[in-house]
């Protein structure tokens, strides 16, 4: 009988142990990674909503110098592309962002609603409404998500 002295390779038990350890690590890591990705998407939406808010207030300044009336203005873009009685903002790279922002004649934002098909943020009638009021705490998703509508 011949005895093999230089044994090379791994046993089946050693391979199974490595597979089990890797599986446990994956079970621990994957939920954290998915949560991180969701938070990143939500933060990106908040940034988009703030960009729409800023664009609306800047466009109001331009529109009010061209048209000196005592009326406010509504900027709106919805899924149905409703354009009757509303103005659209020129936003680059925001094809899937829908919004409705009402501004009074003095330039104060009366209400805003921004959505992108997954997240939405909405505020109406708040006395301290400004761009900093758009944050992750007001973002809605899932069953509480609300679609923007330009119809009055």
C-alpha positions as CSV (number, residue, x, y, z in Angstrom):
1,X,0.0,0.0,0.0
2,X,1.3,3.4,-1.0
3,X,0.9,6.4,1.3
4,X,0.6,9.9,-0.3
5,X,2.6,12.4,1.6
6,X,2.0,15.6,-0.4
7,X,-1.7,16.0,-0.2
8,X,-2.9,19.1,-2.2
9,X,-6.3,20.6,-2.4
10,X,-9.2,21.2,0.0
11,X,-11.6,18.6,1.5
12,X,-15.3,18.8,1.0
13,X,-15.8,19.9,4.6
14,X,-13.5,22.8,4.2
15,X,-15.2,24.0,1.0
16,X,-18.6,23.7,2.7
17,X,-17.4,25.7,5.7
18,X,-16.2,28.5,3.4
19,X,-19.5,28.5,1.5
20,X,-21.5,28.7,4.7
21,X,-19.3,31.6,6.0
22,X,-19.7,33.5,2.7
23,X,-23.5,32.9,2.8
24,X,-23.8,34.3,6.3
25,X,-21.7,37.4,5.3
26,X,-24.1,38.0,2.3
27,X,-27.1,37.7,4.5
28,X,-25.7,40.4,6.8
29,X,-24.4,42.7,4.0
30,X,-27.2,42.7,1.4
31,X,-30.0,44.4,3.4
32,X,-27.6,47.2,4.4
33,X,-26.5,47.8,0.8
34,X,-30.2,47.8,-0.4
35,X,-31.1,50.4,2.3
36,X,-28.1,52.5,1.3
37,X,-29.3,52.4,-2.3
38,X,-32.8,53.4,-1.4
39,X,-31.5,56.3,0.8
40,X,-29.3,57.5,-2.2
41,X,-32.4,57.5,-4.5
42,X,-34.4,59.4,-2.0
43,X,-31.6,62.0,-1.5
44,X,-31.4,62.4,-5.3
45,X,-35.1,63.1,-5.4
46,X,-34.9,65.7,-2.7
47,X,-32.2,67.4,-4.6
48,X,-34.4,67.3,-7.8
49,X,-37.3,68.8,-5.8
50,X,-35.2,71.6,-4.5
51,X,-33.9,72.3,-8.0
52,X,-37.5,72.5,-9.3
53,X,-38.4,74.9,-6.4
54,X,-35.4,77.1,-7.1
55,X,-36.1,77.1,-10.9
56,X,-39.8,78.1,-10.2
57,X,-38.8,81.0,-8.0
58,X,-36.2,82.2,-10.5
59,X,-38.6,81.9,-13.4
60,X,-41.2,83.9,-11.5
61,X,-38.7,86.8,-11.2
62,X,-38.2,86.7,-15.0
63,X,-41.9,86.3,-15.8
64,X,-42.9,89.1,-13.4
65,X,-40.6,91.6,-15.0
66,X,-42.1,90.8,-18.4
67,X,-45.7,90.8,-17.2
68,X,-46.5,93.3,-14.5
69,X,-49.8,92.0,-13.2
70,X,-51.2,91.5,-9.7
71,X,-51.7,87.8,-10.3
72,X,-49.6,84.9,-9.2
73,X,-48.5,82.1,-11.5
74,X,-48.6,78.3,-11.5
75,X,-45.8,76.2,-12.9
76,X,-46.9,72.7,-13.7
77,X,-45.9,69.5,-15.5
78,X,-47.8,66.3,-15.0
79,X,-47.8,62.8,-16.5
80,X,-50.6,63.8,-18.9
81,X,-48.8,66.9,-20.1
82,X,-51.7,69.2,-19.1
83,X,-50.8,72.7,-20.2
84,X,-54.1,74.6,-20.0
85,X,-53.7,77.7,-17.8
86,X,-50.2,76.8,-16.5
87,X,-46.6,77.5,-17.4
88,X,-43.8,75.0,-17.6
89,X,-40.3,75.3,-16.4
90,X,-37.3,74.7,-18.6
91,X,-35.5,72.0,-16.7
92,X,-32.7,70.0,-18.3
93,X,-32.3,66.3,-17.4
94,X,-35.6,66.2,-15.5
95,X,-37.9,64.4,-17.9
96,X,-39.4,62.2,-15.3
97,X,-39.9,64.9,-12.7
98,X,-43.5,66.2,-12.4
99,X,-44.3,69.4,-10.4
100,X,-47.0,72.0,-9.5
101,X,-45.8,75.1,-7.8
102,X,-48.1,78.1,-7.1
103,X,-46.5,81.5,-6.5
104,X,-48.5,84.6,-5.5
105,X,-47.9,88.1,-7.0
106,X,-45.3,89.0,-4.3
107,X,-43.2,86.0,-5.2
108,X,-44.2,83.9,-2.1
109,X,-44.6,80.2,-2.8
110,X,-48.1,79.2,-1.8
111,X,-47.8,75.5,-2.5
112,X,-45.6,72.9,-4.1
113,X,-45.9,69.3,-5.1
114,X,-43.0,67.4,-6.8
115,X,-42.9,63.8,-7.8
116,X,-41.0,61.4,-10.0
117,X,-43.1,58.3,-10.1
118,X,-41.5,56.7,-7.0
119,X,-41.2,59.6,-4.5
120,X,-43.3,62.7,-3.9
121,X,-43.1,65.8,-1.7
122,X,-45.9,68.2,-1.1
123,X,-46.6,71.3,1.1
124,X,-49.4,73.8,1.1
125,X,-50.1,76.9,3.0
126,X,-47.1,76.8,5.4
127,X,-46.0,80.2,6.6
128,X,-42.3,79.3,6.6
129,X,-42.2,77.6,3.2
130,X,-38.8,77.9,1.5
131,X,-36.4,75.6,-0.2
132,X,-35.1,74.2,3.1
133,X,-38.6,72.9,3.9
134,X,-38.0,70.2,1.2
135,X,-36.3,67.4,3.1
136,X,-36.3,63.7,3.5
137,X,-38.9,63.9,6.3
138,X,-41.6,65.1,3.9
139,X,-40.8,62.6,1.1
140,X,-43.6,60.0,0.5
141,X,-43.4,56.7,-1.3
142,X,-45.3,53.5,-1.6
143,X,-49.0,53.7,-0.6
144,X,-48.6,57.3,0.6
145,X,-47.2,58.5,-2.8
146,X,-49.3,61.2,-4.5
147,X,-49.1,61.9,-8.3
148,X,-49.0,65.5,-9.5
149,X,-52.0,66.8,-11.3
150,X,-52.2,70.1,-13.2
151,X,-56.0,70.0,-13.3
152,X,-57.5,72.5,-10.9
